Amino acid sequence: MTNYTFNQLLNKKSVIQKKLNLYHPSSIKKQFLITSNKMICTTKKIKLLLHSINTYISFIMSNTQQLQDFTTQVRRDILRMVHAVNSGHPGGSLGCAEFLVTLYQDVMKRNEGFDMNGIGEDLFFLSNGHISPVFYSVLARSGYFPVAELATFRKLNSRLQGHPTTHEGLPGIRMASGSLGQGMSVAIGAAQAKKLNNDSNLVFALLGDGELQEGQNWEAIMYASAKKVDNLIATIDLNGKQIDGTTDEVLNMGSVKAKFEAFDWIVLEIAQGNNIDAIKAGLLEAKSKAGNGKPVCILLHTEMGNGVDFMMHTHAWHGKAPNNEQLAKALEQNVETLGDY
């Protein structure tokens, strides 16, 4: 069965509609025949096909809208969590909201409940742990722990620390990621463990582009290809910004794509990294490339602060909380969809 993108389906619908108009019964008596690829279709059959495509498109649009509503609520969570304690990292969290929502709600295979070993399911590791607000929100709203617990973010005795930690026993957290540059190594180890356990499921990881300036990443990247860790899909959040400015200004890394390719990885790009349909298509393509002897890298082009106009196109909101007035303005741009905690 051929897998079509959303736009391709729309195009197919348009083509079929034109054919229906061309061979309308008013111009030809009752029925017509079209010979194509050794198939003969009647008007009734084409109309049935058009109905099926319409139904499928409606399903896709409905699913996309659900994911968008989920994402909008996650953005509200991020903003409110950071504002409440006047501390945290909203910029990168907002930029990765669509990605993590799509991954957890639509792409990744997850078992009910949480087990640290993760046998028989896909695993996810967050390397750039400072974007914990988006991670906590997605985990809570995916059923890992009560949504109400988001109100404890960064507070004393909370399980929701500023950077995720495993000793707090928070379901969904598989590694402590306060120090940047370590997530790739952990994900590779987990992927190799799955191979040893004859577990055919995948391991996903998310890294920031700024943290690729950490040398440990490149040792791990070299190791993964040399050891054919082909059940690993590592996504790089390419927003081009970090705490002190743009990544080019702080430490220009040149072409990240060329570097991963030089280390013999399969490299895919999602140019519209804040578009749910594009993310879904990119992740599904990455999954199709897994198991071919090479690890897979996705370069996800996102906008830091996405969804809040005054937080976008700047690195200023990397680690700064909005004040009361700014929060109100940001929330106006992201209406409540699933209910605030």
N, C-alpha and C positions, 0 to 999 in steps of 0.2 A: 504493500500500500504506500502510495506517495504521500509524504508529509508536506503540506503547503503552508507558507507563511500567511498571515492575516491579509496582507496586501494582495498576494497571489490569489487567494480565495475571492477577494472582491473583484479582481480582474476577470477571474473565471466566470463569476456571476454576470458581469457586464457582457462578456462575449456570448454567453448562452442566451441572455435576454435579447441581444441583437439578432441572434439566429431565430428566436421565437418571433420577433417582429417581422423578420424577412419572410418567414414561411407561415405567416398568419393564415388561418383558414379562410379568411375573406378573399385572399388572393389565390389560394389553392383549395380545392375541394377537400374538406374534412381532415384529411391526413396527408402527410408527406414523408418522404424517405430521405435520410441523409446517410451516405456511406462514408465512414471514417474509421480507419484502423480496423477494418473488417467487421465493424459493428453497424447495424441498421437500427436507427432510433425513430420511433414514432413521436408525434407531438405529445402524446400522453407521457411517454417515457422521459422526454426532455423536461416537461413540466414537473415530473416527479423528481428528476435530478436537481432541477432548480430549487424545488421545495426543500430537498435534503441539504443543499448548500446553504440556503437561507437559515435553516434550523441550526446547522453547524456554526455559521457566522454568529447567530444570536447567542449560542452557547459560549463562544469565545469572548464575545463582547460582554456577556454577563459575568464570566469568570474574571475578565480583566477589570471590570468595574468593582467587583468584590475585592480584588487585590488592591485596587486604588483606594477604596474606602478604608481598607485595613492600613494601608500606608499613611493615609491622612491622619488616622487616629494615632499611629506610632509617632508621627511628627509632633502631635499635640503632647504625647507622653514625654518625648524628649525635651521639649521646651519647658513643660511644667516641672519636670524632675530637676533640671539644671537651675531653673529660676528659684525653686523652693529653698535650695541650699546655697545659692549664689556661687556655684562651683560646678565644673564639669566641662565637657567638650561637645558643644552642639553642632559645630560646623561639619565635621566628618560624619557624625551620626546622621544628620539630615541627608547628607550626600549618599549614604549607603542604605537608606531606608527601603527604597524600591528593591534593591538587590536582596537584602536579607528576608524581606517579606516574601518575595517570589521563591527564593531558595527553600524556606521553611514551609510555606503554604502550598507550593505547587510542584516543586522539583525533587527535593530530597526525600528519600525513603526513610521514614521514622517509625520506630516501634512505639506502642503505647507505653507511657511511663518513661522513666529514665534509669539507665544502667550504665555505669562508667565504662564497662567493657565494650558496650555497643555491638555485641554480636548480632549478626543478621540484619543490620541497618547501616545506612550511610552515617558518616560522622562529619562534624564541622568543628574547626578550630579558628578562633579569632586571634590573630597575631597582634593587630593594632588595638590593644585592649582599652585605650583611652576612649574609644567610641562605644564604651559600655552602655550608655543610655539607650541606643538603638537596639543593642543586643538584648538587654534586659526586657525592653518593651516587647520585642518579637517573641522572646521565650515565654514571657508571662501570657501574652495573648495567644500563644500556641499551646497553652495548657500545661507548661512545665511547673509553674508555681502561681499562687493567687495574684491577680492583677493589682489588688489593693496593696500588695507589698512594694509596688513601685514607689509609693509615698515615703518609703524609708531610705531611698537612695542617698548614699554618702553620709548617712547619719550614724551616730554611735551605736554599736552592737547590731548594725544592719548586715544582712547577708549580701546586700547590693553595694559593695565597695566601689570606689571610684574606678579601680581597675579590677577585673574579675579575678577571684581567687577560688581555689578548689577546697581549701580547708574550711570554708564557710558552709560547705555542703549544699550549695544552691543547685538544684536540678538544671541540667543543660550546660553547666560549665565543666569543661574537660581539661582546662589548663589555666594556670595563672599567667596573665599576659601584661604585667606592669612594665617589664623591660621589653623594649622593641627588638625585633629581629630574631625572635626565637620560635615563632609559630610555624615557620616552614619546616624546621628540624623536627618539631613534635609531630606535625602532620605526616611527615615522611615515615617516622617510626611507627605511627598508627597504621599507615598504609601497608607497611611491611608486615606488621603483626596480622593484619587481615589476610595477607597472602599465606602466612604460616598456618593460619587457622582455616585455610580453604574457604574463606569468606569472600564471596564475589562482589560485595558492596563497595561503595566508593568513599573516599575521604576528600572533603572540601576544606579549603583554607582561604582566609581573607587577609591580605596584607596591605598596608599603606604604601604609597610610592615613596614617601619620605624615608620610611624605615629600610628601604632597599639600600640606603647608604650605610647600613650596618653590614660588616664583612661576613658575619656568620651566615647570612642569607646565601651568599654565593658559594660557600663551601657546601651548603645543603643542596642548592640548585645543581651543582656539579655532581654531587653524590646521587641525587634522584635519577638523573639520566643514565649515569654509569651503571646503576643497579636496576635499571628498567622498572622504576616504580610507576607503572602505568595505570594504577588505580587511584592516582592523585590528581585532583583538579584544583590548582591554586589560582586565585583571582587577585589581581593587583588593582587597588583603587587608585586610578590615575586622575586625581583631581589637580595635580600640579602645584599643590600648596602644602606648607607645613607651618609649624608654629612661628618661625622667624621670617617667613616670606615665601616666595615661590621656590619650588624645588630646583629650578634652574639657577636662581640666585644663591641659594644656600650651598648646593653642591650639584652641579650639572652632571647628570648621568648619561647624557646622550640618548641614544635610542634604546629604550628598555626592551622593545621587541627584538632588535638585532642581538642584544645580549642573551636573551633567553634562547633564541634560535641558535646562537653560537654554542650554547651549552646543550644543544640537541633536544630541546623541548618542542612539542607541538604548541604553536601560539595562535590564539584566536583573539579577535578584537570586537568589543561591543562599543560602537561609536556613540550610541545613545544610551549611556549608562544609567539614566534616570527614566527610561521608558520601559514599562513593564513588559510589553510585547517583545521588545528587542532583547531584554534580559532573558526572558523565557526561551526565546529562540537560540540565544547564545549559549545558555546553559545546556539545552538539549543537544546542541551541536557538540559541545564539549563532552557530554556523556557518550555520544556516538563515537568520539575519537579515543575514548579510554580503552585500555586493553590492547593497544597496538604496539606495545614495547617502549613507549615513551610517556613521560608525564605531560600533563596538559596545563597550559597557562592561559588565563583569560585576562586581557587588558581591558579593564572596565573604565571608560571615560565618564567620570561623574563631575558634578558641580558641587563644591563645598557649600553647605548652607541651603541646598536645594529646597524649594517650597516656601521660603521666606525671603521676599525680595531684597530686603536690606542686609541679609546675611550672605547673599550670593556674590560671586565675582571678587572676593577678597579673602585673605587669610585671617582677618581680624577676629573672626568668630571661632577660630580653632579651639580655643580654651577659655572663652569668656561667656558668662551668663547674661541673659537679657534682664534689664530692670523692669519695673512694673509696667511702664508705658510701652516699652518695646515688646514685652510679653503679650500685652493686649493686642497690639498691632499684628504680631505674628500669629496669634490664635485666630484673629479675624480672617486670615488668609487660609486657615486650615480648620474648617468647621468640624464639630464633633460628629462622628459617624458611628462608632461602636460603644460610646459611653466612656466618659472620663473616670479614672479611678478615684 
